[in-house]
């Protein structure tokens, strides 16, 4: 009897934070990575993260500060 191995649909977040991201809006070094429920993500600098914060809270499943790697999702 063959046992099915667990299929992970989400990519492990470990190796994603080592890459320097740049803000989707202005190209500045990103401070925040926003993971969407669709599985894609957006990156913003501190300025734009604040500007879009209320919108991002609606659509994000996780908001990660790439600076401190702290999870700030609520
Ligand atoms: Zn920006």
PDB file of the backbone (N, CA, C, O) and the ligand in Angstrom, with CONECT records:
HET     ZN  A 101       1
ATOM      1  N   UNK A   1       0.846  -1.200   0.000  1.00  0.00           N
ATOM      2  CA  UNK A   1       0.000   0.000   0.000  1.00  0.00           C
ATOM      3  C   UNK A   1       0.882   1.251   0.000  1.00  0.00           C
ATOM      4  O   UNK A   1       1.729   1.424   0.876  1.00  0.00           O
ATOM      5  N   UNK A   2       0.679   2.092  -0.961  1.00  0.00           N
ATOM      6  CA  UNK A   2       1.508   3.294  -1.043  1.00  0.00           C
ATOM      7  C   UNK A   2       0.865   4.462  -0.313  1.00  0.00           C
ATOM      8  O   UNK A   2      -0.325   4.750  -0.448  1.00  0.00           O
ATOM      9  N   UNK A   3       1.683   5.091   0.437  1.00  0.00           N
ATOM     10  CA  UNK A   3       1.194   6.240   1.194  1.00  0.00           C
ATOM     11  C   UNK A   3       1.496   7.527   0.436  1.00  0.00           C
ATOM     12  O   UNK A   3       2.622   7.759  -0.003  1.00  0.00           O
ATOM     13  N   UNK A   4       0.485   8.342   0.296  1.00  0.00           N
ATOM     14  CA  UNK A   4       0.693   9.594  -0.419  1.00  0.00           C
ATOM     15  C   UNK A   4       1.518  10.574   0.426  1.00  0.00           C
ATOM     16  O   UNK A   4       1.224  10.813   1.597  1.00  0.00           O
ATOM     17  N   UNK A   5       2.521  11.112  -0.183  1.00  0.00           N
ATOM     18  CA  UNK A   5       3.297  12.129   0.539  1.00  0.00           C
ATOM     19  C   UNK A   5       2.520  13.435   0.550  1.00  0.00           C
ATOM     20  O   UNK A   5       1.788  13.754  -0.386  1.00  0.00           O
ATOM     21  N   UNK A   6       2.694  14.157   1.599  1.00  0.00           N
ATOM     22  CA  UNK A   6       2.000  15.425   1.722  1.00  0.00           C
ATOM     23  C   UNK A   6       2.432  16.389   0.627  1.00  0.00           C
ATOM     24  O   UNK A   6       3.619  16.626   0.401  1.00  0.00           O
ATOM     25  N   UNK A   7       1.434  16.928  -0.038  1.00  0.00           N
ATOM     26  CA  UNK A   7       1.745  17.913  -1.067  1.00  0.00           C
ATOM     27  C   UNK A   7       1.597  19.318  -0.500  1.00  0.00           C
ATOM     28  O   UNK A   7       0.517  19.727  -0.072  1.00  0.00           O
ATOM     29  N   UNK A   8       2.685  20.028  -0.507  1.00  0.00           N
ATOM     30  CA  UNK A   8       2.631  21.396  -0.001  1.00  0.00           C
ATOM     31  C   UNK A   8       2.348  22.355  -1.142  1.00  0.00           C
ATOM     32  O   UNK A   8       3.087  22.417  -2.124  1.00  0.00           O
ATOM     33  N   UNK A   9       1.279  23.088  -0.994  1.00  0.00           N
ATOM     34  CA  UNK A   9       0.921  24.045  -2.039  1.00  0.00           C
ATOM     35  C   UNK A   9       1.558  25.405  -1.811  1.00  0.00           C
ATOM     36  O   UNK A   9       1.643  26.230  -2.721  1.00  0.00           O
ATOM     37  N   UNK A  10       2.003  25.623  -0.585  1.00  0.00           N
ATOM     38  CA  UNK A  10       2.651  26.901  -0.318  1.00  0.00           C
ATOM     39  C   UNK A  10       4.164  26.720  -0.319  1.00  0.00           C
ATOM     40  O   UNK A  10       4.679  25.694   0.124  1.00  0.00           O
ATOM     41  N   UNK A  11       4.848  27.704  -0.808  1.00  0.00           N
ATOM     42  CA  UNK A  11       6.301  27.642  -0.815  1.00  0.00           C
ATOM     43  C   UNK A  11       6.838  28.023   0.557  1.00  0.00           C
ATOM     44  O   UNK A  11       6.320  28.942   1.190  1.00  0.00           O
ATOM     45  N   UNK A  12       7.839  27.346   1.010  1.00  0.00           N
ATOM     46  CA  UNK A  12       8.424  27.694   2.307  1.00  0.00           C
ATOM     47  C   UNK A  12       9.005  29.103   2.280  1.00  0.00           C
ATOM     48  O   UNK A  12       9.699  29.474   1.334  1.00  0.00           O
ATOM     49  N   UNK A  13       8.724  29.880   3.309  1.00  0.00           N
ATOM     50  CA  UNK A  13       9.132  31.295   3.310  1.00  0.00           C
ATOM     51  C   UNK A  13      10.594  31.526   3.642  1.00  0.00           C
ATOM     52  O   UNK A  13      11.070  32.661   3.619  1.00  0.00           O
ATOM     53  N   UNK A  14      11.295  30.469   3.945  1.00  0.00           N
ATOM     54  CA  UNK A  14      12.643  30.636   4.483  1.00  0.00           C
ATOM     55  C   UNK A  14      13.602  31.341   3.531  1.00  0.00           C
ATOM     56  O   UNK A  14      14.305  32.270   3.930  1.00  0.00           O
ATOM     57  N   UNK A  15      13.634  30.904   2.281  1.00  0.00           N
ATOM     58  CA  UNK A  15      14.645  31.451   1.380  1.00  0.00           C
ATOM     59  C   UNK A  15      14.210  32.733   0.678  1.00  0.00           C
ATOM     60  O   UNK A  15      14.947  33.276  -0.145  1.00  0.00           O
ATOM     61  N   UNK A  16      13.021  33.213   1.001  1.00  0.00           N
ATOM     62  CA  UNK A  16      12.511  34.379   0.286  1.00  0.00           C
ATOM     63  C   UNK A  16      12.983  35.693   0.887  1.00  0.00           C
ATOM     64  O   UNK A  16      13.010  36.722   0.212  1.00  0.00           O
ATOM     65  N   UNK A  17      13.344  35.652   2.129  1.00  0.00           N
ATOM     66  CA  UNK A  17      13.683  36.903   2.809  1.00  0.00           C
ATOM     67  C   UNK A  17      15.130  37.330   2.589  1.00  0.00           C
ATOM     68  O   UNK A  17      15.518  38.443   2.943  1.00  0.00           O
ATOM     69  N   UNK A  18      15.912  36.449   2.009  1.00  0.00           N
ATOM     70  CA  UNK A  18      17.322  36.790   1.816  1.00  0.00           C
ATOM     71  C   UNK A  18      17.532  37.674   0.588  1.00  0.00           C
ATOM     72  O   UNK A  18      18.561  38.336   0.446  1.00  0.00           O
ATOM     73  N   UNK A  19      16.536  37.668  -0.290  1.00  0.00           N
ATOM     74  CA  UNK A  19      16.648  38.475  -1.497  1.00  0.00           C
ATOM     75  C   UNK A  19      16.240  39.916  -1.197  1.00  0.00           C
ATOM     76  O   UNK A  19      15.182  40.147  -0.611  1.00  0.00           O
ATOM     77  N   UNK A  20      17.050  40.870  -1.585  1.00  0.00           N
ATOM     78  CA  UNK A  20      16.661  42.269  -1.372  1.00  0.00           C
ATOM     79  C   UNK A  20      15.530  42.654  -2.305  1.00  0.00           C
ATOM     80  O   UNK A  20      15.685  42.666  -3.526  1.00  0.00           O
ATOM     81  N   UNK A  21      14.403  42.965  -1.714  1.00  0.00           N
ATOM     82  CA  UNK A  21      13.245  43.345  -2.515  1.00  0.00           C
ATOM     83  C   UNK A  21      13.255  44.841  -2.768  1.00  0.00           C
ATOM     84  O   UNK A  21      13.854  45.623  -2.030  1.00  0.00           O
ATOM     85  N   UNK A  22      12.571  45.207  -3.833  1.00  0.00           N
ATOM     86  CA  UNK A  22      12.413  46.628  -4.110  1.00  0.00           C
ATOM     87  C   UNK A  22      10.939  46.956  -4.238  1.00  0.00           C
ATOM     88  O   UNK A  22      10.160  46.195  -4.811  1.00  0.00           O
ATOM     89  N   UNK A  23      10.579  48.095  -3.696  1.00  0.00           N
ATOM     90  CA  UNK A  23       9.192  48.535  -3.654  1.00  0.00           C
ATOM     91  C   UNK A  23       8.546  48.462  -5.044  1.00  0.00           C
ATOM     92  O   UNK A  23       9.118  48.911  -6.037  1.00  0.00           O
ATOM     93  N   UNK A  24       7.337  47.882  -5.086  1.00  0.00           N
ATOM     94  CA  UNK A  24       6.620  47.772  -6.354  1.00  0.00           C
ATOM     95  C   UNK A  24       6.243  49.136  -6.926  1.00  0.00           C
ATOM     96  O   UNK A  24       5.999  49.272  -8.125  1.00  0.00           O
ATOM     97  N   UNK A  25       6.200  50.128  -6.068  1.00  0.00           N
ATOM     98  CA  UNK A  25       5.719  51.443  -6.486  1.00  0.00           C
ATOM     99  C   UNK A  25       6.842  52.391  -6.875  1.00  0.00           C
ATOM    100  O   UNK A  25       6.752  53.085  -7.888  1.00  0.00           O
ATOM    101  N   UNK A  26       7.892  52.422  -6.078  1.00  0.00           N
ATOM    102  CA  UNK A  26       8.908  53.450  -6.314  1.00  0.00           C
ATOM    103  C   UNK A  26      10.312  52.872  -6.514  1.00  0.00           C
ATOM    104  O   UNK A  26      11.238  53.608  -6.856  1.00  0.00           O
ATOM    105  N   UNK A  27      10.476  51.580  -6.307  1.00  0.00           N
ATOM    106  CA  UNK A  27      11.779  50.978  -6.555  1.00  0.00           C
ATOM    107  C   UNK A  27      12.766  51.115  -5.411  1.00  0.00           C
ATOM    108  O   UNK A  27      13.907  50.664  -5.508  1.00  0.00           O
ATOM    109  N   UNK A  28      12.328  51.736  -4.334  1.00  0.00           N
ATOM    110  CA  UNK A  28      13.194  51.838  -3.160  1.00  0.00           C
ATOM    111  C   UNK A  28      13.317  50.470  -2.508  1.00  0.00           C
ATOM    112  O   UNK A  28      12.491  49.588  -2.740  1.00  0.00           O
ATOM    113  N   UNK A  29      14.333  50.300  -1.706  1.00  0.00           N
ATOM    114  CA  UNK A  29      14.514  49.033  -1.007  1.00  0.00           C
ATOM    115  C   UNK A  29      13.303  48.765  -0.123  1.00  0.00           C
ATOM    116  O   UNK A  29      12.897  49.603   0.682  1.00  0.00           O
ATOM    117  N   UNK A  30      12.738  47.570  -0.295  1.00  0.00           N
ATOM    118  CA  UNK A  30      11.482  47.278   0.384  1.00  0.00           C
ATOM    119  C   UNK A  30      11.691  46.949   1.853  1.00  0.00           C
ATOM    120  O   UNK A  30      12.689  46.342   2.240  1.00  0.00           O
ATOM    121  N   UNK A  31      10.739  47.359   2.645  1.00  0.00           N
ATOM    122  CA  UNK A  31      10.774  47.068   4.079  1.00  0.00           C
ATOM    123  C   UNK A  31       9.716  46.055   4.461  1.00  0.00           C
ATOM    124  O   UNK A  31       9.809  45.403   5.501  1.00  0.00           O
ATOM    125  N   UNK A  32       8.712  45.928   3.615  1.00  0.00           N
ATOM    126  CA  UNK A  32       7.569  45.096   3.964  1.00  0.00           C
ATOM    127  C   UNK A  32       7.197  44.185   2.800  1.00  0.00           C
ATOM    128  O   UNK A  32       7.136  44.613   1.648  1.00  0.00           O
ATOM    129  N   UNK A  33       6.954  42.935   3.123  1.00  0.00           N
ATOM    130  CA  UNK A  33       6.473  42.005   2.110  1.00  0.00           C
ATOM    131  C   UNK A  33       5.056  41.602   2.473  1.00  0.00           C
ATOM    132  O   UNK A  33       4.790  41.203   3.607  1.00  0.00           O
ATOM    133  N   UNK A  34       4.160  41.704   1.528  1.00  0.00           N
ATOM    134  CA  UNK A  34       2.766  41.409   1.761  1.00  0.00           C
ATOM    135  C   UNK A  34       2.395  40.140   1.002  1.00  0.00           C
ATOM    136  O   UNK A  34       2.454  40.098  -0.227  1.00  0.00           O
ATOM    137  N   UNK A  35       2.015  39.117   1.743  1.00  0.00           N
ATOM    138  CA  UNK A  35       1.628  37.856   1.123  1.00  0.00           C
ATOM    139  C   UNK A  35       0.121  37.842   0.924  1.00  0.00           C
ATOM    140  O   UNK A  35      -0.645  38.051   1.866  1.00  0.00           O
ATOM    141  N   UNK A  36      -0.293  37.595  -0.309  1.00  0.00           N
ATOM    142  CA  UNK A  36      -1.708  37.605  -0.630  1.00  0.00           C
ATOM    143  C   UNK A  36      -2.281  36.197  -0.559  1.00  0.00           C
ATOM    144  O   UNK A  36      -1.557  35.204  -0.634  1.00  0.00           O
ATOM    145  N   UNK A  37      -3.606  36.138  -0.411  1.00  0.00           N
ATOM    146  CA  UNK A  37      -4.266  34.840  -0.311  1.00  0.00           C
ATOM    147  C   UNK A  37      -4.127  34.041  -1.599  1.00  0.00           C
ATOM    148  O   UNK A  37      -4.252  32.817  -1.591  1.00  0.00           O
ATOM    149  N   UNK A  38      -3.871  34.725  -2.692  1.00  0.00           N
ATOM    150  CA  UNK A  38      -3.687  34.050  -3.978  1.00  0.00           C
ATOM    151  C   UNK A  38      -2.347  33.328  -4.059  1.00  0.00           C
ATOM    152  O   UNK A  38      -2.127  32.495  -4.937  1.00  0.00           O
ATOM    153  N   UNK A  39      -1.457  33.661  -3.129  1.00  0.00           N
ATOM    154  CA  UNK A  39      -0.147  33.024  -3.117  1.00  0.00           C
ATOM    155  C   UNK A  39       0.944  33.924  -3.638  1.00  0.00           C
ATOM    156  O   UNK A  39       2.128  33.673  -3.411  1.00  0.00           O
ATOM    157  N   UNK A  40       0.556  34.964  -4.329  1.00  0.00           N
ATOM    158  CA  UNK A  40       1.549  35.924  -4.792  1.00  0.00           C
ATOM    159  C   UNK A  40       1.854  36.921  -3.676  1.00  0.00           C
ATOM    160  O   UNK A  40       1.180  36.949  -2.647  1.00  0.00           O
ATOM    161  N   UNK A  41       2.856  37.715  -3.896  1.00  0.00           N
ATOM    162  CA  UNK A  41       3.154  38.703  -2.865  1.00  0.00           C
ATOM    163  C   UNK A  41       3.575  40.035  -3.475  1.00  0.00           C
ATOM    164  O   UNK A  41       3.958  40.128  -4.641  1.00  0.00           O
ATOM    165  N   UNK A  42       3.488  41.049  -2.640  1.00  0.00           N
ATOM    166  CA  UNK A  42       3.860  42.391  -3.043  1.00  0.00           C
ATOM    167  C   UNK A  42       4.906  42.898  -2.072  1.00  0.00           C
ATOM    168  O   UNK A  42       4.932  42.495  -0.909  1.00  0.00           O
ATOM    169  N   UNK A  43       5.753  43.767  -2.541  1.00  0.00           N
ATOM    170  CA  UNK A  43       6.728  44.360  -1.628  1.00  0.00           C
ATOM    171  C   UNK A  43       6.641  45.879  -1.700  1.00  0.00           C
ATOM    172  O   UNK A  43       6.464  46.462  -2.769  1.00  0.00           O
ATOM    173  N   UNK A  44       6.766  46.489  -0.560  1.00  0.00           N
ATOM    174  CA  UNK A  44       6.688  47.937  -0.491  1.00  0.00           C
ATOM    175  C   UNK A  44       7.772  48.493   0.417  1.00  0.00           C
ATOM    176  O   UNK A  44       8.209  47.832   1.359  1.00  0.00           O
ATOM    177  N   UNK A  45       8.197  49.702   0.127  1.00  0.00           N
ATOM    178  CA  UNK A  45       9.066  50.410   1.056  1.00  0.00           C
ATOM    179  C   UNK A  45       8.218  50.862   2.245  1.00  0.00           C
ATOM    180  O   UNK A  45       6.993  50.748   2.217  1.00  0.00           O
ATOM    181  N   UNK A  46       8.858  51.364   3.265  1.00  0.00           N
ATOM    182  CA  UNK A  46       8.132  51.782   4.458  1.00  0.00           C
ATOM    183  C   UNK A  46       7.074  52.826   4.146  1.00  0.00           C
ATOM    184  O   UNK A  46       5.974  52.805   4.699  1.00  0.00           O
ATOM    185  N   UNK A  47       7.426  53.736   3.253  1.00  0.00           N
ATOM    186  CA  UNK A  47       6.515  54.813   2.880  1.00  0.00           C
ATOM    187  C   UNK A  47       5.229  54.272   2.264  1.00  0.00           C
ATOM    188  O   UNK A  47       4.126  54.615   2.692  1.00  0.00           O
ATOM    189  N   UNK A  48       5.388  53.427   1.258  1.00  0.00           N
ATOM    190  CA  UNK A  48       4.213  52.923   0.559  1.00  0.00           C
ATOM    191  C   UNK A  48       3.474  51.859   1.358  1.00  0.00           C
ATOM    192  O   UNK A  48       2.264  51.700   1.197  1.00  0.00           O
ATOM    193  N   UNK A  49       4.169  51.139   2.205  1.00  0.00           N
ATOM    194  CA  UNK A  49       3.497  50.187   3.079  1.00  0.00           C
ATOM    195  C   UNK A  49       2.490  50.909   3.962  1.00  0.00           C
ATOM    196  O   UNK A  49       1.381  50.425   4.193  1.00  0.00           O
ATOM    197  N   UNK A  50       2.895  52.067   4.445  1.00  0.00           N
ATOM    198  CA  UNK A  50       1.984  52.867   5.266  1.00  0.00           C
ATOM    199  C   UNK A  50       0.831  53.402   4.452  1.00  0.00           C
ATOM    200  O   UNK A  50      -0.319  53.415   4.892  1.00  0.00           O
ATOM    201  N   UNK A  51       1.168  53.847   3.243  1.00  0.00           N
ATOM    202  CA  UNK A  51       0.157  54.457   2.387  1.00  0.00           C
ATOM    203  C   UNK A  51      -0.948  53.463   2.030  1.00  0.00           C
ATOM    204  O   UNK A  51      -2.123  53.825   1.957  1.00  0.00           O
ATOM    205  N   UNK A  52      -0.559  52.210   1.808  1.00  0.00           N
ATOM    206  CA  UNK A  52      -1.532  51.199   1.392  1.00  0.00           C
ATOM    207  C   UNK A  52      -1.959  50.285   2.530  1.00  0.00           C
ATOM    208  O   UNK A  52      -2.651  49.290   2.313  1.00  0.00           O
ATOM    209  N   UNK A  53      -1.546  50.625   3.732  1.00  0.00           N
ATOM    210  CA  UNK A  53      -1.731  49.716   4.864  1.00  0.00           C
ATOM    211  C   UNK A  53      -3.168  49.222   5.028  1.00  0.00           C
ATOM    212  O   UNK A  53      -3.405  48.025   5.190  1.00  0.00           O
ATOM    213  N   UNK A  54      -4.116  50.143   4.984  1.00  0.00           N
ATOM    214  CA  UNK A  54      -5.509  49.750   5.210  1.00  0.00           C
ATOM    215  C   UNK A  54      -6.009  48.810   4.120  1.00  0.00           C
ATOM    216  O   UNK A  54      -6.758  47.873   4.395  1.00  0.00           O
ATOM    217  N   UNK A  55      -5.589  49.065   2.882  1.00  0.00           N
ATOM    218  CA  UNK A  55      -5.980  48.182   1.776  1.00  0.00           C
ATOM    219  C   UNK A  55      -5.314  46.820   1.916  1.00  0.00           C
ATOM    220  O   UNK A  55      -5.935  45.781   1.694  1.00  0.00           O
ATOM    221  N   UNK A  56      -4.055  46.846   2.283  1.00  0.00           N
ATOM    222  CA  UNK A  56      -3.285  45.615   2.381  1.00  0.00           C
ATOM    223  C   UNK A  56      -3.844  44.697   3.461  1.00  0.00           C
ATOM    224  O   UNK A  56      -3.853  43.475   3.313  1.00  0.00           O
ATOM    225  N   UNK A  57      -4.301  45.294   4.531  1.00  0.00           N
ATOM    226  CA  UNK A  57      -4.885  44.506   5.620  1.00  0.00           C
ATOM    227  C   UNK A  57      -6.070  43.687   5.134  1.00  0.00           C
ATOM    228  O   UNK A  57      -6.327  42.590   5.632  1.00  0.00           O
ATOM    229  N   UNK A  58      -6.794  44.233   4.151  1.00  0.00           N
ATOM    230  CA  UNK A  58      -7.973  43.546   3.624  1.00  0.00           C
ATOM    231  C   UNK A  58      -7.595  42.327   2.793  1.00  0.00           C
ATOM    232  O   UNK A  58      -8.273  41.301   2.833  1.00  0.00           O
ATOM    233  N   UNK A  59      -6.505  42.452   2.039  1.00  0.00           N
ATOM    234  CA  UNK A  59      -6.189  41.408   1.063  1.00  0.00           C
ATOM    235  C   UNK A  59      -5.046  40.510   1.492  1.00  0.00           C
ATOM    236  O   UNK A  59      -4.845  39.437   0.923  1.00  0.00           O
ATOM    237  N   UNK A  60      -4.292  40.948   2.500  1.00  0.00           N
ATOM    238  CA  UNK A  60      -3.099  40.200   2.870  1.00  0.00           C
ATOM    239  C   UNK A  60      -3.415  39.063   3.828  1.00  0.00           C
ATOM    240  O   UNK A  60      -4.276  39.184   4.699  1.00  0.00           O
ATOM    241  N   UNK A  61      -2.703  37.957   3.650  1.00  0.00           N
ATOM    242  CA  UNK A  61      -2.789  36.884   4.634  1.00  0.00           C
ATOM    243  C   UNK A  61      -1.625  36.991   5.611  1.00  0.00           C
ATOM    244  O   UNK A  61      -1.659  36.439   6.711  1.00  0.00           O
ATOM    245  N   UNK A  62      -0.600  37.711   5.183  1.00  0.00           N
ATOM    246  CA  UNK A  62       0.559  37.899   6.048  1.00  0.00           C
ATOM    247  C   UNK A  62       1.309  39.157   5.627  1.00  0.00           C
ATOM    248  O   UNK A  62       1.494  39.426   4.440  1.00  0.00           O
ATOM    249  N   UNK A  63       1.727  39.906   6.615  1.00  0.00           N
ATOM    250  CA  UNK A  63       2.533  41.085   6.324  1.00  0.00           C
ATOM    251  C   UNK A  63       3.844  40.952   7.080  1.00  0.00           C
ATOM    252  O   UNK A  63       3.869  40.899   8.309  1.00  0.00           O
ATOM    253  N   UNK A  64       4.921  40.900   6.328  1.00  0.00           N
ATOM    254  CA  UNK A  64       6.217  40.617   6.932  1.00  0.00           C
ATOM    255  C   UNK A  64       7.140  41.813   6.760  1.00  0.00           C
ATOM    256  O   UNK A  64       7.348  42.301   5.649  1.00  0.00           O
ATOM    257  N   UNK A  65       7.681  42.268   7.859  1.00  0.00           N
ATOM    258  CA  UNK A  65       8.699  43.307   7.764  1.00  0.00           C
ATOM    259  C   UNK A  65      10.010  42.635   7.394  1.00  0.00           C
ATOM    260  O   UNK A  65      10.567  41.874   8.185  1.00  0.00           O
ATOM    261  N   UNK A  66      10.499  42.910   6.209  1.00  0.00           N
ATOM    262  CA  UNK A  66      11.721  42.252   5.750  1.00  0.00           C
ATOM    263  C   UNK A  66      12.929  42.750   6.523  1.00  0.00           C
ATOM    264  O   UNK A  66      13.963  42.086   6.585  1.00  0.00           O
ATOM    265  N   UNK A  67      12.783  43.927   7.110  1.00  0.00           N
ATOM    266  CA  UNK A  67      13.845  44.493   7.922  1.00  0.00           C
ATOM    267  C   UNK A  67      14.134  43.642   9.152  1.00  0.00           C
ATOM    268  O   UNK A  67      15.250  43.169   9.364  1.00  0.00           O
ATOM    269  N   UNK A  68      13.096  43.468   9.947  1.00  0.00           N
ATOM    270  CA  UNK A  68      13.257  42.772  11.226  1.00  0.00           C
ATOM    271  C   UNK A  68      12.805  41.321  11.136  1.00  0.00           C
ATOM    272  O   UNK A  68      13.011  40.530  12.057  1.00  0.00           O
ATOM    273  N   UNK A  69      12.181  40.986  10.001  1.00  0.00           N
ATOM    274  CA  UNK A  69      11.599  39.666   9.800  1.00  0.00           C
ATOM    275  C   UNK A  69      10.511  39.358  10.823  1.00  0.00           C
ATOM    276  O   UNK A  69      10.188  38.198  11.075  1.00  0.00           O
ATOM    277  N   UNK A  70       9.968  40.388  11.393  1.00  0.00           N
ATOM    278  CA  UNK A  70       8.888  40.211  12.369  1.00  0.00           C
ATOM    279  C   UNK A  70       7.538  40.173  11.658  1.00  0.00           C
ATOM    280  O   UNK A  70       7.308  40.903  10.694  1.00  0.00           O
ATOM    281  N   UNK A  71       6.674  39.331  12.140  1.00  0.00           N
ATOM    282  CA  UNK A  71       5.339  39.258  11.574  1.00  0.00           C
ATOM    283  C   UNK A  71       4.456  40.307  12.245  1.00  0.00           C
ATOM    284  O   UNK A  71       4.339  40.354  13.470  1.00  0.00           O
ATOM    285  N   UNK A  72       3.848  41.132  11.426  1.00  0.00           N
ATOM    286  CA  UNK A  72       3.024  42.184  11.989  1.00  0.00           C
ATOM    287  C   UNK A  72       1.570  42.084  11.525  1.00  0.00           C
ATOM    288  O   UNK A  72       0.786  43.023  11.668  1.00  0.00           O
ATOM    289  N   UNK A  73       1.235  40.928  10.971  1.00  0.00           N
ATOM    290  CA  UNK A  73      -0.151  40.765  10.505  1.00  0.00           C
ATOM    291  C   UNK A  73      -1.104  40.696  11.680  1.00  0.00           C
ATOM    292  O   UNK A  73      -0.792  40.144  12.735  1.00  0.00           O
ATOM    293  N   UNK A  74      -2.281  41.276  11.467  1.00  0.00           N
ATOM    294  CA  UNK A  74      -3.275  41.223  12.528  1.00  0.00           C
ATOM    295  C   UNK A  74      -4.571  40.684  11.961  1.00  0.00           C
ATOM    296  O   UNK A  74      -5.556  40.554  12.688  1.00  0.00           O
TER     297      UNK A  74
HETATM  298 ZN    ZN A 101       7.790  52.890  -2.314  1.00  0.00          ZN
END
